[in-house]
């Protein structure tokens, strides 16, 4: 198994994320199911989807089982694990590990509506209070 599985670093391309999102939503899917779910968003050949799924399985991110002629794939990592890894990597590489620098960048780079700001303030308050215990 590669170093980028489990609690380690996981980095996925946009295309790989699209495939994983189908599997996270369905729990298990065949190559044909994934290709069909992505039709419209990404029109990929069945063979391309099969290759991508095989590569994700080799990285230890998916498991497969045969059912008749089809291979059914199941994710071995959760969406939250991938998000945590990819955001952590981004934080380390671009913001020297400083969460405040990342948040500052997000607030400066994007318009944040008042409701979302209130949600952020509530999250900060919740984390600050949890740290006092």
Backbone bond lengths (Angstrom), bond angles and torsions (degrees), N, CA, C in turn:
res aa  C-N    CA-C-N  psi(-1)  N-CA   C-N-CA  omega(-1)  CA-C   N-CA-C  phi
1 X - - - 1.443 - - 1.518 109.50 -
2 X 1.335 118.33 140.03 1.455 122.90 -179.19 1.512 111.19 -72.06
3 X 1.340 115.52 166.44 1.456 121.08 178.08 1.517 112.50 -69.82
4 X 1.327 118.33 -14.48 1.458 119.81 -173.92 1.527 112.92 -96.53
5 X 1.318 117.66 31.55 1.454 121.34 177.30 1.515 109.96 -119.62
6 X 1.326 114.61 168.51 1.458 120.05 178.18 1.506 111.53 58.89
7 X 1.339 116.13 -128.93 1.455 120.87 -177.51 1.521 111.54 -78.03
8 X 1.328 117.91 -7.98 1.457 121.48 -178.41 1.519 111.73 -76.08
9 X 1.324 114.73 -166.53 1.457 120.99 -177.50 1.520 110.65 -81.44
10 X 1.322 115.21 129.68 1.457 121.89 175.41 1.518 106.86 -123.55
11 X 1.313 116.44 124.50 1.457 121.22 177.05 1.519 107.79 -129.27
12 X 1.327 115.80 125.31 1.459 120.47 -177.48 1.524 110.35 -124.11
13 X 1.333 115.53 145.58 1.466 121.17 174.15 1.534 108.61 -73.81
14 X 1.329 116.05 169.26 1.464 120.38 176.88 1.528 111.23 -58.65
15 X 1.324 116.21 -40.77 1.466 120.65 179.80 1.529 110.79 -65.26
16 X 1.332 116.76 -45.33 1.462 120.01 177.87 1.519 111.14 -62.11
17 X 1.326 117.00 -39.36 1.474 120.30 177.11 1.525 111.11 -61.98
18 X 1.324 116.72 -39.71 1.470 119.86 178.44 1.526 111.21 -59.46
19 X 1.328 116.77 -44.65 1.463 120.77 177.95 1.524 110.78 -63.81
20 X 1.322 116.17 -45.82 1.465 120.09 -179.07 1.530 111.22 -62.51
21 X 1.323 117.53 -37.17 1.474 120.29 179.58 1.523 111.28 -62.15
22 X 1.323 116.43 -38.08 1.472 119.85 176.18 1.526 109.17 -61.58
23 X 1.325 116.51 -45.69 1.467 120.27 -178.09 1.527 111.54 -69.40
24 X 1.321 118.45 -38.39 1.467 120.33 177.19 1.530 110.03 -63.10
25 X 1.327 117.30 -39.41 1.468 120.86 -179.10 1.523 111.84 -69.96
26 X 1.323 116.96 -37.67 1.467 121.14 -174.82 1.523 114.06 -95.64
27 X 1.321 116.55 -22.76 1.458 119.56 -177.06 1.515 112.66 86.68
28 X 1.315 116.35 -40.68 1.462 122.39 179.30 1.523 107.29 -157.51
29 X 1.328 116.23 140.24 1.464 119.55 179.45 1.515 109.96 -158.31
30 X 1.328 114.70 153.75 1.460 121.18 175.63 1.525 109.01 -86.35
31 X 1.312 115.37 169.49 1.465 120.69 176.12 1.525 110.04 -57.22
32 X 1.317 116.32 -44.56 1.472 120.61 179.63 1.518 111.42 -62.83
33 X 1.356 117.16 -39.96 1.462 121.26 178.59 1.530 110.68 -61.56
34 X 1.339 115.89 -43.53 1.465 120.48 -178.88 1.526 109.72 -66.24
35 X 1.319 117.04 -45.96 1.469 120.86 179.38 1.526 110.49 -59.19
36 X 1.321 116.67 -43.30 1.468 121.09 -179.85 1.527 111.23 -66.29
37 X 1.331 117.26 -41.26 1.465 121.03 -179.67 1.526 111.44 -63.59
38 X 1.323 116.85 -29.89 1.468 121.09 -178.08 1.535 112.84 -90.51
39 X 1.331 117.28 -8.25 1.462 120.36 -179.15 1.528 109.17 -58.54
40 X 1.299 116.00 135.05 1.465 120.39 -176.27 1.520 109.97 98.46
41 X 1.339 116.45 -54.36 1.466 120.73 175.54 1.518 109.39 -71.98
42 X 1.332 115.11 -49.10 1.469 122.45 178.82 1.522 106.45 -144.32
43 X 1.296 116.43 116.57 1.464 119.51 177.44 1.523 108.52 -91.37
44 X 1.319 115.03 95.46 1.459 121.66 -176.82 1.517 110.38 -108.57
45 X 1.314 115.52 143.59 1.456 120.12 175.15 1.530 109.09 -66.15
46 X 1.310 115.66 148.29 1.462 121.93 178.55 1.533 110.51 -53.09
47 X 1.343 116.43 -41.46 1.465 120.37 -178.63 1.530 111.45 -65.87
48 X 1.330 117.65 -34.58 1.465 121.48 178.03 1.519 109.97 -65.98
49 X 1.328 116.14 -45.38 1.467 120.53 178.20 1.525 109.91 -61.60
50 X 1.329 117.04 -43.42 1.465 121.27 179.77 1.532 110.69 -60.40
51 X 1.324 117.07 -43.64 1.464 121.14 179.54 1.525 110.79 -63.39
52 X 1.320 116.84 -45.08 1.467 120.73 -179.79 1.528 111.33 -63.08
53 X 1.324 116.77 -42.49 1.465 120.30 179.21 1.530 110.93 -64.90
54 X 1.320 116.74 -40.76 1.469 120.87 177.87 1.527 110.66 -61.53
55 X 1.322 116.75 -42.49 1.472 120.53 178.92 1.525 111.36 -64.15
56 X 1.332 116.91 -41.11 1.467 120.15 178.05 1.525 110.82 -65.39
57 X 1.338 116.14 -35.76 1.463 119.92 176.88 1.532 110.30 -66.30
58 X 1.328 117.56 -43.04 1.474 121.49 179.11 1.526 111.58 -62.10
59 X 1.316 117.11 -29.76 1.472 121.45 177.61 1.530 111.72 -78.56
60 X 1.339 116.69 -6.92 1.457 120.24 178.90 1.513 113.72 86.11
61 X 1.341 117.32 15.68 1.460 121.17 -178.74 1.523 112.58 -93.32
62 X 1.341 115.98 -18.41 1.463 122.35 179.56 1.517 109.85 -132.41
63 X 1.313 115.03 155.38 1.467 122.01 168.51 1.523 106.49 -118.14
64 X 1.319 116.31 153.84 1.460 119.22 177.31 1.521 109.84 -131.47
65 X 1.316 113.57 154.10 1.464 120.16 172.92 1.521 107.02 -143.25
66 X 1.312 114.13 147.87 1.465 119.41 -178.37 1.525 109.26 -89.39
67 X 1.333 114.00 133.72 1.469 120.81 172.83 1.518 106.46 -131.78
68 X 1.328 115.59 103.84 1.461 120.14 -173.40 1.514 108.43 66.04
69 X 1.318 116.30 -125.84 1.466 120.62 178.91 1.518 112.42 -91.51
70 X 1.309 117.04 -9.36 1.472 120.45 -174.92 1.527 111.64 -96.48
71 X 1.322 114.97 147.68 1.464 121.48 169.00 1.512 107.25 -97.06
72 X 1.312 115.60 130.82 1.465 120.74 176.51 1.521 108.08 -106.32
73 X 1.313 115.82 130.55 1.467 121.81 -177.21 1.522 110.82 -107.02
74 X 1.332 114.64 141.87 1.462 122.94 178.44 1.519 108.48 -130.05
75 X 1.338 118.11 134.40 1.465 119.34 178.63 1.530 111.42 -70.03
76 X 1.328 115.94 140.07 1.470 122.02 176.39 1.517 111.61 -103.06
77 X 1.327 117.10 -7.27 1.461 122.46 175.45 1.522 107.48 -124.77
78 X 1.319 115.54 146.94 1.456 119.69 179.80 1.523 110.53 -86.20
79 X 1.308 114.76 162.57 1.461 119.63 176.76 1.530 109.94 -61.39
80 X 1.325 116.75 -38.75 1.467 120.77 179.43 1.530 111.44 -62.97
81 X 1.341 117.76 -38.33 1.470 120.95 178.01 1.531 111.02 -64.40
82 X 1.321 116.24 -41.73 1.455 120.34 179.75 1.532 110.17 -67.71
83 X 1.325 116.71 -43.32 1.464 120.03 177.54 1.518 110.72 -59.51
84 X 1.319 116.30 -47.12 1.465 121.32 -179.38 1.530 110.66 -58.66
85 X 1.311 116.68 -44.86 1.456 121.19 -179.33 1.522 111.89 -66.34
86 X 1.333 115.96 -47.84 1.462 119.15 -176.26 1.525 112.14 -69.39
87 X 1.323 117.50 -38.97 1.474 120.08 177.89 1.524 109.77 -69.47
88 X 1.330 116.73 -39.35 1.465 120.13 177.35 1.515 111.35 -61.14
89 X 1.329 116.35 -41.50 1.458 121.41 178.07 1.530 110.60 -64.03
90 X 1.324 116.37 -44.68 1.456 121.62 177.57 1.531 110.74 -61.01
91 X 1.312 116.05 -45.04 1.464 121.57 179.60 1.525 110.55 -59.44
92 X 1.317 116.90 -46.78 1.468 121.47 -179.72 1.528 111.90 -65.63
93 X 1.323 116.67 -46.06 1.469 120.62 -173.57 1.520 113.33 -74.47
94 X 1.333 117.69 -41.96 1.458 120.00 -173.65 1.524 114.80 -99.88
95 X 1.329 117.31 -22.51 1.460 120.13 -173.50 1.523 112.92 -126.35
96 X 1.329 116.71 19.60 1.468 123.00 177.29 1.525 112.25 51.79
97 X 1.330 116.40 32.95 1.456 120.92 177.07 1.522 114.69 78.11
98 X 1.314 117.79 6.16 1.474 121.91 -176.62 1.530 110.95 -93.88
99 X 1.319 116.17 107.90 1.455 121.01 179.51 1.530 110.98 -61.89
100 X 1.336 116.80 -35.93 1.473 119.81 -179.56 1.531 110.62 -62.74
101 X 1.327 117.61 -36.54 1.465 120.87 178.52 1.528 110.51 -66.94
102 X 1.330 117.17 -39.15 1.460 121.44 177.36 1.524 110.51 -64.37
103 X 1.325 117.63 -47.81 1.467 121.52 -179.54 1.524 110.07 -62.95
104 X 1.321 117.00 -42.79 1.464 120.93 178.03 1.525 110.53 -59.37
105 X 1.323 116.02 -44.16 1.461 120.44 178.50 1.529 110.76 -60.66
106 X 1.315 116.69 -46.02 1.468 120.31 -179.47 1.519 111.75 -61.60
107 X 1.319 116.72 -41.64 1.464 120.60 -179.83 1.527 111.61 -67.90
108 X 1.334 117.13 -35.07 1.463 120.95 179.12 1.527 112.09 -77.16
109 X 1.325 117.15 -35.73 1.461 121.66 -171.83 1.527 113.57 -84.33
110 X 1.318 117.22 -22.29 1.465 120.22 -176.43 1.522 109.99 -130.70
111 X 1.319 115.36 148.82 1.466 117.59 174.57 1.534 107.80 -77.66
112 X 1.302 114.83 128.99 1.462 121.09 -178.44 1.518 107.16 -114.80
113 X 1.335 116.26 121.68 1.462 118.51 -177.57 1.529 110.32 -74.11
114 X 1.325 116.58 159.67 1.473 121.13 -176.02 1.532 113.81 -56.60
115 X 1.319 117.18 -35.00 1.468 119.89 179.85 1.527 110.56 -65.26
116 X 1.326 116.06 -42.15 1.453 120.09 179.28 1.532 110.71 -67.81
117 X 1.329 116.84 -37.55 1.468 120.15 175.61 1.525 110.73 -60.58
118 X 1.325 116.82 -41.29 1.467 121.03 177.49 1.522 111.03 -62.50
119 X 1.334 116.51 -40.26 1.465 120.35 177.24 1.519 110.71 -62.96
120 X 1.336 116.61 -42.12 1.466 120.73 178.20 1.526 111.38 -63.44
121 X 1.328 116.35 -42.66 1.469 119.92 178.48 1.527 110.96 -62.14
122 X 1.334 116.84 -40.97 1.466 120.72 178.38 1.528 110.65 -64.31
123 X 1.333 117.68 -41.01 1.464 121.21 178.16 1.527 110.83 -63.48
124 X 1.330 116.74 -44.27 1.467 120.66 178.80 1.526 110.89 -61.88
125 X 1.316 116.33 -42.81 1.469 120.77 179.22 1.532 110.08 -63.21
126 X 1.320 116.37 -44.53 1.466 121.89 179.52 1.527 110.86 -60.21
127 X 1.313 117.58 -45.14 1.475 121.47 -179.83 1.520 111.56 -68.94
128 X 1.311 116.49 -36.54 1.468 120.02 178.80 1.526 110.32 -66.25
129 X 1.324 117.22 -43.77 1.463 121.31 178.72 1.527 111.70 -66.38
130 X 1.308 116.90 -36.72 1.463 120.28 179.52 1.522 110.60 -66.72
131 X 1.311 117.13 -30.77 1.452 121.80 179.68 1.523 113.71 -72.25
132 X 1.315 117.40 -17.70 1.470 121.36 -179.09 1.511 112.84 -81.56
133 X 1.329 116.64 -20.19 1.474 120.06 -176.19 1.505 112.78 -70.62
